[in-house]
Structure formats: C-alpha cells, structure tokens
Amino acid sequence: MAAIDYYLSPISPWAYLAGDRLERIAQAHGASVTYRPLDIMALFDRTGGTRPESRHPARLAYRAQELPRWAEHLGMPLRMDVTVTNPAPASYAIIAAQAEAQPGGDVGALVRGLLAARFVDGRDIAEDAVIREVLAATGFDPTLADRGLFVGAETYGRNLERAVEAGVFGVPFYHVLDSDQRFWGQDQLEFLDRHLGTL
C-alpha cells in the first residue's frame, strides 16, 4: 500500500482548492495519507521562498487572478477578503485529531472543514470556538482543541523539519514515500493519481 505524506497549511487557499480530491485518489489506489500541517512562512524562509507580503506586485496581481480562476473551474466558492491569522491552533487540532484516531472522526474532513471555515465563511480559524465547532462537526471530541496543544506544537515543529528534509518548499505538497515522487500544488493531483496507478 502506498503511503503519502501530505504537507499543508490551514491558511493556504491552494490547499482549500484541493477539496477532497486527495482522499478520493488515495482511496481509489488503497493508499494511506498522513496529514502534516506546518508553518508555511517558516518553510518559505528555510527553502528560498518569499512571504506573500514581500512578493513583487506582479506576482500578487497574478495570484489575485489565478485563485478565482481555479475556484470557478472547480466550482468551489472562494473568499478573497480573508485576513491574516495564526495557523498554529488549527494545525495543532489536526495533529491531535490524527494522533487520537477517534472512531467516527475523519481527519480529511477536519482539514477541509477548517479550510472552508476560512475561505468560504471568512471565519478566524485561530479562534478556539471555530476549531471546536469544526472538530465536533467532523466526528472529533471538541476538547482536542485544548488537550492537543503540547503534542501539536511539538509535532508542528517536527513536520517543518521533515518537510525541509523531504524537499518540500510549498503547500499543498504530496510526497509518495514508496517511490520518493513529489507533487507540489493542487493542480498536480491528476499526476499523483496517474503515478499511484503505476505502483
């Protein structure tokens, strides 16, 4: 069975636009997915990327066109007016939920729920109330938002180190461990699907 490390950030609109395609692809090929939220800004710093606020205006203008274009293509609503927020609390919740593997809990749905709370509803996913609500809606104990802080913070840091070692430089990023094949961006999911079909 193929194993996929999925590096993501709950503040990435590109991760939001991936929807549930990774999970459907993994299920079709009998592959496992490990969700690895990380500090995307620190990853940019470590791998030669540029934080959004420091990017050239031409890049920002293109991004402002490309995101709505993809959203329309995928038939997904997308808010472009979201404010900057701290991704760590939502990331800790994802990590804690995955570690506890509660019956009825769906980590993929949790990730999508947090991304939708931000990019569809415009909510602040750094707020405990929002995180608890999404945890409960996806089958998890909402107190994970409090109980998973230590493990979440520790794993969050390890995910960054693991990402750098694996050659990750952006999100969403899909690393197939069995073949060491890497796919950066939601627009690469078709190629991930094709690759898994060859294993």
C-alpha positions as a Markdown table, in Angstrom:
| # | Residue | x | y | z |
|---|---|---|---|---|
| 1 | Met | 0.0 | 0.0 | 0.0 |
| 2 | Ala | 1.4 | 3.4 | -1.0 |
| 3 | Ala | 2.0 | 5.9 | 1.8 |
| 4 | Ile | 1.5 | 9.7 | 1.2 |
| 5 | Asp | 2.8 | 12.5 | 3.4 |
| 6 | Tyr | 0.5 | 15.5 | 2.8 |
| 7 | Tyr | 2.1 | 18.8 | 3.8 |
| 8 | Leu | -0.4 | 21.6 | 4.2 |
| 9 | Ser | -1.3 | 24.8 | 6.0 |
| 10 | Pro | -4.8 | 25.6 | 7.0 |
| 11 | Ile | -4.3 | 29.2 | 5.7 |
| 12 | Ser | -3.4 | 28.1 | 2.2 |
| 13 | Pro | -6.1 | 28.8 | -0.4 |
| 14 | Trp | -4.5 | 26.3 | -2.7 |
| 15 | Ala | -4.9 | 23.6 | 0.0 |
| 16 | Tyr | -8.6 | 24.6 | 0.2 |
| 17 | Leu | -9.0 | 24.3 | -3.6 |
| 18 | Ala | -7.6 | 20.7 | -3.4 |
| 19 | Gly | -11.0 | 19.8 | -1.9 |
| 20 | Asp | -11.4 | 16.1 | -1.3 |
| 21 | Arg | -9.5 | 15.0 | -4.4 |
| 22 | Leu | -6.5 | 13.6 | -2.5 |
| 23 | Glu | -8.7 | 11.5 | -0.3 |
| 24 | Arg | -10.7 | 10.2 | -3.3 |
| 25 | Ile | -7.4 | 9.4 | -5.1 |
| 26 | Ala | -5.9 | 7.7 | -2.1 |
| 27 | Gln | -9.0 | 5.6 | -1.6 |
| 28 | Ala | -9.1 | 4.5 | -5.2 |
| 29 | His | -5.5 | 3.3 | -5.0 |
| 30 | Gly | -5.6 | 1.9 | -1.5 |
| 31 | Ala | -3.0 | 4.5 | -0.3 |
| 32 | Ser | -2.7 | 5.9 | 3.2 |
| 33 | Val | -2.4 | 9.6 | 3.9 |
| 34 | Thr | -0.6 | 11.2 | 6.8 |
| 35 | Tyr | -1.5 | 14.9 | 7.3 |
| 36 | Arg | 1.5 | 17.1 | 8.2 |
| 37 | Pro | 0.5 | 20.7 | 8.9 |
| 38 | Leu | 3.4 | 23.0 | 9.1 |
| 39 | Asp | 4.5 | 26.6 | 9.5 |
| 40 | Ile | 4.3 | 27.7 | 5.8 |
| 41 | Met | 6.0 | 31.0 | 6.4 |
| 42 | Ala | 9.0 | 29.3 | 8.2 |
| 43 | Leu | 9.1 | 26.9 | 5.3 |
| 44 | Phe | 9.4 | 29.8 | 2.8 |
| 45 | Asp | 12.2 | 31.2 | 4.9 |
| 46 | Arg | 14.0 | 27.8 | 5.0 |
| 47 | Thr | 13.7 | 26.9 | 1.3 |
| 48 | Gly | 14.2 | 30.2 | -0.5 |
| 49 | Gly | 10.6 | 31.2 | -0.9 |
| 50 | Thr | 9.2 | 34.6 | -0.4 |
| 51 | Arg | 6.5 | 35.5 | 2.2 |
| 52 | Pro | 3.4 | 37.0 | 0.5 |
| 53 | Glu | 3.9 | 40.5 | 1.9 |
| 54 | Ser | 7.4 | 40.6 | 0.3 |
| 55 | Arg | 6.4 | 39.4 | -3.1 |
| 56 | His | 6.6 | 41.5 | -6.2 |
| 57 | Pro | 3.3 | 43.2 | -7.1 |
| 58 | Ala | 3.2 | 41.4 | -10.4 |
| 59 | Arg | 3.2 | 38.0 | -8.6 |
| 60 | Leu | 0.5 | 39.2 | -6.2 |
| 61 | Ala | -1.6 | 40.5 | -9.1 |
| 62 | Tyr | -1.3 | 37.2 | -10.9 |
| 63 | Arg | -2.3 | 35.3 | -7.8 |
| 64 | Ala | -5.4 | 37.5 | -7.4 |
| 65 | Gln | -6.5 | 36.4 | -10.9 |
| 66 | Glu | -5.4 | 32.7 | -10.7 |
| 67 | Leu | -7.2 | 31.9 | -7.4 |
| 68 | Pro | -10.7 | 32.9 | -8.6 |
| 69 | Arg | -10.0 | 31.3 | -12.0 |
| 70 | Trp | -9.3 | 27.9 | -10.3 |
| 71 | Ala | -12.2 | 28.3 | -7.9 |
| 72 | Glu | -14.6 | 28.9 | -10.9 |
| 73 | His | -13.0 | 25.9 | -12.7 |
| 74 | Leu | -13.5 | 23.6 | -9.7 |
| 75 | Gly | -17.0 | 25.0 | -8.9 |
| 76 | Met | -15.8 | 26.0 | -5.4 |
| 77 | Pro | -16.7 | 29.2 | -3.6 |
| 78 | Leu | -13.7 | 31.2 | -2.5 |
| 79 | Arg | -13.4 | 34.4 | -0.4 |
| 80 | Met | -10.5 | 36.6 | -1.3 |
| 81 | Asp | -11.0 | 39.0 | 1.6 |
| 82 | Val | -9.8 | 36.8 | 4.4 |
| 83 | Thr | -7.4 | 38.4 | 6.9 |
| 84 | Val | -4.1 | 37.1 | 8.1 |
| 85 | Thr | -4.4 | 34.7 | 11.0 |
| 86 | Asn | -2.3 | 32.3 | 13.1 |
| 87 | Pro | -2.4 | 28.8 | 11.5 |
| 88 | Ala | -0.9 | 27.1 | 14.6 |
| 89 | Pro | -4.0 | 26.4 | 16.6 |
| 90 | Ala | -5.9 | 24.8 | 13.7 |
| 91 | Ser | -2.7 | 22.9 | 12.8 |
| 92 | Tyr | -2.5 | 21.6 | 16.4 |
| 93 | Ala | -6.1 | 20.4 | 16.2 |
| 94 | Ile | -5.4 | 18.5 | 13.0 |
| 95 | Ile | -2.3 | 16.9 | 14.6 |
| 96 | Ala | -4.2 | 15.9 | 17.7 |
| 97 | Ala | -7.1 | 14.5 | 15.8 |
| 98 | Gln | -4.9 | 12.4 | 13.7 |
| 99 | Ala | -2.9 | 11.1 | 16.8 |
| 100 | Glu | -6.1 | 10.1 | 18.6 |
| 101 | Ala | -7.8 | 8.5 | 15.7 |
| 102 | Gln | -11.2 | 8.6 | 17.3 |
| 103 | Pro | -13.9 | 6.3 | 15.9 |
| 104 | Gly | -16.1 | 8.3 | 13.6 |
| 105 | Gly | -13.5 | 11.0 | 13.2 |
| 106 | Asp | -12.4 | 12.0 | 9.7 |
| 107 | Val | -9.1 | 13.9 | 9.5 |
| 108 | Gly | -9.6 | 14.8 | 5.9 |
| 109 | Ala | -13.0 | 16.2 | 6.6 |
| 110 | Leu | -11.5 | 18.1 | 9.5 |
| 111 | Val | -8.8 | 19.7 | 7.3 |
| 112 | Arg | -11.4 | 20.6 | 4.7 |
| 113 | Gly | -13.8 | 21.9 | 7.3 |
| 114 | Leu | -11.1 | 24.3 | 8.7 |
| 115 | Leu | -10.1 | 25.5 | 5.2 |
| 116 | Ala | -13.8 | 26.1 | 4.4 |
| 117 | Ala | -14.4 | 28.0 | 7.6 |
| 118 | Arg | -11.7 | 30.3 | 6.4 |
| 119 | Phe | -12.1 | 30.5 | 2.7 |
| 120 | Val | -15.9 | 30.1 | 2.4 |
| 121 | Asp | -17.2 | 31.5 | 5.7 |
| 122 | Gly | -14.4 | 34.0 | 6.3 |
| 123 | Arg | -14.1 | 32.9 | 9.9 |
| 124 | Asp | -10.9 | 33.1 | 12.0 |
| 125 | Ile | -9.6 | 29.6 | 12.4 |
| 126 | Ala | -7.2 | 30.7 | 15.2 |
| 127 | Glu | -10.3 | 31.1 | 17.5 |
| 128 | Asp | -10.9 | 28.2 | 19.8 |
| 129 | Ala | -14.7 | 28.3 | 19.3 |
| 130 | Val | -14.3 | 27.9 | 15.5 |
| 131 | Ile | -11.8 | 25.0 | 15.9 |
| 132 | Arg | -14.1 | 23.2 | 18.4 |
| 133 | Glu | -17.1 | 23.6 | 16.1 |
| 134 | Val | -15.3 | 22.1 | 13.2 |
| 135 | Leu | -13.8 | 19.3 | 15.4 |
| 136 | Ala | -17.3 | 18.3 | 16.6 |
| 137 | Ala | -18.8 | 18.5 | 13.0 |
| 138 | Thr | -16.2 | 16.1 | 11.7 |
| 139 | Gly | -16.6 | 13.5 | 14.5 |
| 140 | Phe | -14.0 | 14.5 | 17.0 |
| 141 | Asp | -14.1 | 15.5 | 20.6 |
| 142 | Pro | -14.0 | 19.3 | 20.6 |
| 143 | Thr | -11.8 | 19.3 | 23.7 |
| 144 | Leu | -8.9 | 18.2 | 21.4 |
| 145 | Ala | -8.5 | 21.9 | 20.8 |
| 146 | Asp | -7.3 | 22.2 | 24.4 |
| 147 | Arg | -5.8 | 18.8 | 25.1 |
| 148 | Gly | -3.7 | 18.5 | 22.0 |
| 149 | Leu | -1.7 | 21.7 | 22.4 |
| 150 | Phe | 1.6 | 20.2 | 23.7 |
| 151 | Val | 1.7 | 17.3 | 21.2 |
| 152 | Gly | 0.5 | 19.6 | 18.5 |
| 153 | Ala | 3.2 | 22.2 | 19.0 |
| 154 | Glu | 5.9 | 19.5 | 19.2 |
| 155 | Thr | 4.8 | 17.7 | 16.0 |
| 156 | Tyr | 4.2 | 21.0 | 14.2 |
| 157 | Gly | 7.9 | 21.8 | 14.6 |
| 158 | Arg | 8.9 | 18.3 | 13.5 |
| 159 | Asn | 6.7 | 18.5 | 10.4 |
| 160 | Leu | 8.7 | 21.5 | 9.3 |
| 161 | Glu | 12.0 | 19.8 | 9.7 |
| 162 | Arg | 10.7 | 16.7 | 8.0 |
| 163 | Ala | 9.4 | 18.8 | 5.1 |
| 164 | Val | 12.7 | 20.5 | 4.6 |
| 165 | Glu | 14.5 | 17.1 | 4.6 |
| 166 | Ala | 12.0 | 15.7 | 2.1 |
| 167 | Gly | 12.4 | 18.6 | -0.4 |
| 168 | Val | 9.1 | 20.3 | 0.3 |
| 169 | Phe | 9.0 | 24.1 | -0.4 |
| 170 | Gly | 5.3 | 25.0 | -0.6 |
| 171 | Val | 1.8 | 23.7 | 0.0 |
| 172 | Pro | -0.1 | 21.7 | -0.7 |
| 173 | Phe | 2.7 | 19.2 | -1.3 |
| 174 | Tyr | 2.2 | 15.4 | -1.7 |
| 175 | His | 5.2 | 13.1 | -1.1 |
| 176 | Val | 4.8 | 9.5 | -2.1 |
| 177 | Leu | 7.2 | 7.7 | 0.3 |
| 178 | Asp | 7.4 | 4.4 | -1.5 |
| 179 | Ser | 8.7 | 6.0 | -4.7 |
| 180 | Asp | 10.0 | 9.3 | -3.4 |
| 181 | Gln | 7.9 | 11.1 | -6.0 |
| 182 | Arg | 6.8 | 14.6 | -5.1 |
| 183 | Phe | 3.9 | 16.7 | -6.3 |
| 184 | Trp | 3.5 | 20.4 | -5.5 |
| 185 | Gly | 0.2 | 22.1 | -5.8 |
| 186 | Gln | -3.4 | 21.1 | -6.1 |
| 187 | Asp | -3.0 | 21.2 | -9.9 |
| 188 | Gln | -0.7 | 18.2 | -9.7 |
| 189 | Leu | -3.3 | 15.8 | -8.2 |
| 190 | Glu | -4.0 | 14.3 | -11.6 |
| 191 | Phe | -0.3 | 13.4 | -11.9 |
| 192 | Leu | -0.4 | 11.9 | -8.4 |
| 193 | Asp | -3.4 | 9.8 | -9.4 |
| 194 | Arg | -1.6 | 8.6 | -12.5 |
| 195 | His | 1.6 | 7.8 | -10.6 |
| 196 | Leu | -0.2 | 5.8 | -7.9 |
| 197 | Gly | -1.7 | 3.7 | -10.7 |
| 198 | Thr | 1.8 | 2.6 | -11.7 |
| 199 | Leu | 2.8 | 1.3 | -8.3 |
